[in-house]
Structure formats: C-alpha cells, structure tokens
Amino acid sequence: MSGSNAQPRRAVVLLSGGLDSAVTAAWLCREGFAVHALSFEYGQRHSVELHAAARVAKQVGVVEHVVQRIDLRAFGGSALTADIAVPKDRSPDQMTGSIPITYVPARNTIFLAFALAFAEVRGAFDLGIGVNAVDYSGYPDCRPEFIAAFERLANLATRAGVESGHIRLHTPLQTLSKAQIVRLGRELGVDLSLTISCYDPASDGTPCARCDACELRARGFAEAG
C-alpha cells in the first residue's frame, strides 16, 4: 500500500480456538489484513475452546476479538450441543463414511452470517474461515461448494456486496492436510500449544485424545514431525 495515511484492509475471521482457525487468523495477518476475530459461545460442550480463542487472538495479533453468544442447545441435534455421546476411537474410514453426530446443524452457515454482518459494520470485505476438505470429518459445510455458494450469497444479500465491492471468503486451508496445516502454523509463528481441538475435553481443558478431532490433530502433528 502506498501513502502514509493508507489504512490496512480489514478482515473478519471465525476463531474457534482450534488449530485450523488459529492458522487461518495468522495467515490473514500475514497477508496484511487488520483482522477482527469472531468467536461463538453457542452452548457447545467444549466451551474451554473460548479460552483458547482468547489466547490465540492475543498471540497472533488480531485488532479485535468479539465473542457472540447464541444458544444452539435450543435446537440440539448434535453431540456438541445435546446430551449425546461424542464418538470415540473411530477409524479413518469410519470418520469419512457418513456425516457424524458431532455435526452441528447449519453451524458454519449461522457463523458466517454473523461474520458477514460484523464485517459490513467494520468496513471489511474479506472473511476467513478454517474449513478443510482433506483431513476432516465429513461435514457438508466445509466443502468448497458451500464456500462458493456462501460467497455468492454474501454479495447478493448485503449493501457492502451490492454497492461497494466484492466480498471474498478466504479458505487458505481448504486443500491442505492436517500435517500441512501444522507446518503452515509453525511457519506463521503460531503457538499451536495454545489451541484446543477436542470435542469432549475435561473441565480443565485436557483433551480426551480419542474423539475424531483429537485423532486428526494427533495424526497431523505426527506426520508433520
């Protein structure tokens, strides 16, 4: 950017406190964005992730961190928002065989809608989300087709999209394996020990080491050396 008074472009990132969202936030910072982080207290059983999100936000250098409270337990339908057991000790084939019970109905659609409103108020035309279509648990709202569709919606449904410019969704991890995400996080200087990915951690934040998220994370760290 030229000129001493040039303002950095703003971006809103969905920050859960997990590995993927932390790396996405750091990537946006490296790309030169002034990053506003948005986290959700949505009735999830793994609410310790919000403490991780706060730590990550401070470490990677976002300019603002907002926690939005909504209650998806009112709907339930997921092991993360209802009294349903979190699956443990599943094989890679089991993880990708069908949409798991840890899928929260329409979660990324809901979160991105909030992020879109937040971005419009902050004058941001860029949204970041740490979705991944390689090492993931089969969630439909992590697929490239969903991201492309939401980006089209964002440009149709907002004043910012219609009047002022093209709203973009950034998914830098979309085609990366978990090992590649770990390596990218290290390259970006993210303290990955601050993140938590577990679906069913103990009250003190200790990960269960047996759910899908823990298994994928452990495999990624192992393959990354």
RACORCOR-V316633 format. One record per backbone hydrogen bond with DSSP energy under -1.0 kcal/mol. NH is the residue of the N-H (numbers start at 1). CO is the residue of the C=O. If there is no record, write none. Layout:
nh->NH co->CO
nh->NH co->CO
This chain:
nh->6 co->3
nh->11 co->34
nh->12 co->126
nh->13 co->36
nh->14 co->128
nh->15 co->38
nh->22 co->18
nh->23 co->19
nh->24 co->20
nh->25 co->21
nh->26 co->22
nh->27 co->23
nh->28 co->24
nh->29 co->25
nh->30 co->26
nh->31 co->27
nh->32 co->29
nh->33 co->28
nh->34 co->9
nh->36 co->11
nh->37 co->64
nh->38 co->13
nh->39 co->66
nh->41 co->68
nh->45 co->80
nh->49 co->46
nh->50 co->47
nh->52 co->48
nh->53 co->49
nh->54 co->50
nh->55 co->51
nh->56 co->52
nh->57 co->53
nh->58 co->54
nh->59 co->55
nh->60 co->56
nh->61 co->57
nh->62 co->57
nh->63 co->35
nh->64 co->35
nh->66 co->37
nh->68 co->39
nh->70 co->41
nh->72 co->42
nh->74 co->71
nh->75 co->72
nh->76 co->72
nh->79 co->101
nh->84 co->82
nh->89 co->210
nh->95 co->91
nh->96 co->92
nh->103 co->100
nh->107 co->104
nh->110 co->106
nh->111 co->107
nh->112 co->108
nh->113 co->109
nh->114 co->110
nh->115 co->111
nh->116 co->112
nh->117 co->113
nh->118 co->114
nh->119 co->115
nh->120 co->116
nh->121 co->117
nh->122 co->118
nh->124 co->119
nh->127 co->168
nh->128 co->12
nh->129 co->170
nh->133 co->174
nh->136 co->134
nh->142 co->139
nh->143 co->140
nh->147 co->143
nh->148 co->144
nh->149 co->145
nh->150 co->146
nh->151 co->147
nh->152 co->148
nh->153 co->149
nh->154 co->150
nh->155 co->151
nh->156 co->152
nh->157 co->153
nh->162 co->158
nh->163 co->159
nh->164 co->160
nh->168 co->125
nh->170 co->127
nh->174 co->171
nh->176 co->173
nh->181 co->177
nh->182 co->178
nh->183 co->179
nh->184 co->180
nh->185 co->181
nh->186 co->182
nh->187 co->183
nh->188 co->184
nh->189 co->186
nh->190 co->185
nh->192 co->190
nh->194 co->191
nh->195 co->192
nh->196 co->17
nh->202 co->206
nh->205 co->202
nh->215 co->211
nh->216 co->212
nh->217 co->213
nh->218 co->214
nh->219 co->215
nh->220 co->216
nh->221 co->217
nh->222 co->218
nh->223 co->219
nh->224 co->220
nh->225 co->222
